[in-house]
Amino acid sequence: MIEVNGLVKSHGPLNVLRGVSLTVVRGEVAAIIGPSGGGKSTFLRCLNGLETFQGGSIVIDGLRLESDTPTPIRDRTLRRIRLEVGMVFQSFNLFPHRTVLANVTEGPVHVRGLGQDEAEDRAKRLLDRVGLADKLGAMPRQLSGGQQQRVAIARALAMEPQAILFDEPTSALDPRMTAEVLAVMTDLASDGLTMIVVTHAMQFARQVAHTIHVFGEGRVIESGPPSQIFEDPHQEATRMLLSEVQAA
């Protein structure tokens, strides 16, 4: 489903990604963990074109982007990728002047070309699934952080993507709201949705992910199933990361 080879990303003299390579198969939940500043969020932003990259290649559901892809081809490819890959951000990014229902229908109507009635039916089903069927007419400012993030998840699902990228979706939430959002994500994973999740929620990564990718200093330090990463990590950097998490 997703194949990344030798991805390089720089901000001026700062090398953020230094040759990242990994694959995600269809239906897999891949968790990305690592210290702050290790390139995790930048990696996700490169996948959906929010950041350009200077080296390597990305293939998503057969759509290829390379660092030297000509701009017109890159723009066309990105439009297709963004139809197939949703993203859920740390800070929700809901339209503040739209109701919950309108936030979820906006993409299907204006990007997918879905009829308003069909889009609203889909949105209502998804909002019910994330536990917000009673908030259709609410504005984002009237919702808690956890509720806003669940709206953001419903909005991403409404586009019927092949995969969803989650960029530390619970980092701005308190423990109760975090539990609400992680419960929704766990439910989605059980449905076989392809997911890449940048997270500090180690218990979620351990219980839900099929593969853990440990990032550090712009590289993939090691990858493996949760049992190996958490119980028998091969790299000292991984052992240090996990010991710091446990001590926190």
N, C-alpha and C positions, 0 to 999 in steps of 0.2 A: 504493500500500500504506500509506504513512504521509505525512500532510500536517499540517504545523505552521504556524500563522499567528499572528504577533504575540505570541508567548509571553512573558509577564512573570512573574518570580518575585522576591520580596523576602524577606529575613530582617530584619524590623524596618526600620531606615533603610537597610540595605544592599541595593542593587539587583543581584541576581545575574544575572538574565536580563532584557534590555532590548528586548524585541520581536523574538525569534528567529523566523524563518520559513524553512522548507525542506521539500522533498519527497523521498521515497525510493520508487522504483518497485519493483514485485515482482521479486525476483531480483537486486536491486542490492546491491552492497557499498558502503556509504558510510562513509568514514573521517572522524572529527572530530579535528582537531589544533589546537594552540594552547597558549599558556603556562598554567602553573598559575594557578588562580584566575579563569580566563576563563569559567567556567560550564558546562564540558563535561559533567562528571559530574552536575551538577544537572539539566541538560537530559535526560539519560537517565532519571534518577529521576522526573522529571515525566511522561515517556512511559508509565511503567508504574505511576504512582500512588503511588510511595514518597514523593513530594513533591507538595503541592498548589501551584497557581499562581494568581496574582492577575489575570491578563489573558491574552486570546488564546484559541486553541482548538487541539485535537489531534484528528485523525481517523486511526484505525488500522483498516484493513480494513473501512471503513464504519461503525465505532463512533466516535461523536463525544463528546468531553468539552470543555466550555467552563468558564471560570472561575466562572461563576454557575450551573452545572448544580446543581439541587437535590440534596441529599445522598443521598436514597434512590436516585435515578436514577444519580447518580455511582457509588455503591457497586455497583449492578447492572452498570453498564457496565464498571467496573474489573475485576470478576470475570471478565467475558467477555474483556476485553483480556488479562488475565494468563494465560488459557488459550491464547491465540494468540501471545503474545510472551514468549519466555524471556529470562532475564538471567544473565550471568556476571559476577561481581564481582571486584574486585581481590584480596580476601582469602579467596576460595574459598567460605566459608560452608557447608562440609559439616557434616552432623550428626556430632559427634565420637564419639557413642556407637553409631553404626551402621556396619556394614561397608560397603565400597565397593558391593557389590551392593545392599544395602538402601538406601543413599543414592540410587541411581539408580531403584529401583522405588517408592520412597515416594510420589512425585507421581502417577505413572500409576495406582497402586492406590487411593490415598485421595482424589485429586482427579478423575481421569478415570474411575474406577470399573473399571479394567482388572482382569481376573483375575490372581491371583498368578503362575500358571505363564506366562501370556502376557507379563506384565510382566517376569518374569525372563528369558524368551527374548529380548525386546527389549533389555533391559539388557545381556545377554551379547554380543549383536551389536554394540551401540554401544561397549561397553568394548573389544571386540576391535578395532573401527575406530580407537579412540584409543590403541591399543597397550597396553592394560592387562588383557588377557584372563586373565593369571596373577595378578591382584590382587583377585579377587572377594571373598575372605574377609578381606582386610586391613582394618585400621582406619585412618582418616585420619592418625593420628599416626605410622603406620609408613611413610608415603609422603613422597617429596620434594615440594617446592612445585610443581614442574612436573607431577608425577603427580596431585597434588590438583586442580590446575586442569584437567587433562584429565578427571578424574572429574566436575568441575563442568560441563564442556562436555557430557559424556555425559548427565548428569542433565537439563540443559536440553533436549537433543535427545530424550530419552525422552518428553517431553510432546508431541512432534510439533508444535512451534510453527510459525506462519507466518513468524516473524521472530525473531532473537535479538539482544539488545543486549549488547555487550561493554564493560565499564567498565574501561579500562586493565588488561586481563587479564594482562599480563606485567610490570607495574610492580614486583612484589615478587619477581621471579625473577632468577637469575643468567643470563648469556648462553646457557649450554647449555640450561637449562630453558626460557628464552625461545624458543629455536629449536624445541624440541619442541612447544610450544603453538602457535606461529605456523604450523608445518607442518600441524597438525590444522586450524587455521582456514583455511588456504589450500585444503586438501582440501574443506572444507565449502563454500567460495566457489565452487569448480569445479562443485559440484552444483546451483548456482543458489539457494542459501538466501539469503533477504533478511537482511542483516546491517548493523547500525550499530555501528561500532567506534571508541570513544575510545581513542586510542593515541599513544604517543611513538615507536613503531617506524616510522620514516619509510620504511625500505626496504619494509616490508610494505605500508604505505599506497600507496607509489608503484607497486608491482608488482601488488597484488591489488585495490585499490579501483577502482570505476568513477568515483566522485565524491569529491572532497575538500572538506570544509567547514572553513574556518579560523575558529576562535572567538577572540575577544578582548574583554575588558571587557564580557562579557555579550551580545555581538552576534556575528552572522555577518559577518566582515570581507569574505570573498569565498568563492565556491564555483566549482568547475570540475573538469575531468578532471585526473588527475595530471600529464599532460604540461604543461598550462598552469600549474598551481599551482607545480610544481617548476622549470619551465624559463622561464616568462614570467609571474611573479606580477604582478597589476595594482596591488596595494596595498603601500604602504611597510611596513605592519605585518607583512604576510606575508613580505616580503623580509628584514626584521629577524629574524623568527622562524627562518627557514631558515638565515640566516647564523649565528645563535647555535647552532643544532643542529649545523651543520657544524663549528663551532669547538670544540664540547664534546668 
